[in-house]
């Protein structure tokens, strides 16, 4: 199953979304992550936006998802934690006799893991749920994320839970916790 990606074109959400802030709070509590930022009105970093300003007439479709307030750059403490986060966000569990894809259940619509492999990897809901929605980036096809090895995951929360922190937390807590890291 696929879900439509909701943030193209992007828009100015006028501030951070409460559900996105809750998502970051939950990541910090579970994995000791730090927020590198949620809301920022800026352009995507890619070849299309070189020398462009957010106020340019054609800039609208190139706004970063951070402008919506629904994206967070979540800095993890080490690669073991990054792997566990990635696997948990894109994993599945049995809940009430049904298989639940964590990406769909948590309304995650995009994740970039910049330090994965040589050029990073990205999940997008429009490609499928869980690992089916992952694309391994190459030097020439990397969603603008090839900048070395930054130690954060870029995570975007969809429109269902970005504005609903209580429901996001309820769903998060209803999923089995990942095993302790040893």
BELSULQUI-V957279 format. One line per field, one symbol per residue. burial: 1 if it has 24 or more other C-alpha atoms within 12 Angstrom, else 0. Layout:
BEGIN
burial=???
END
This chain:
BEGIN
burial=00101110011110111111111111100110111011111111100000000100001111111111111111110010111111111111100000011111111111111111001111111101111011111000011111000111111111111111100110110010010000
END
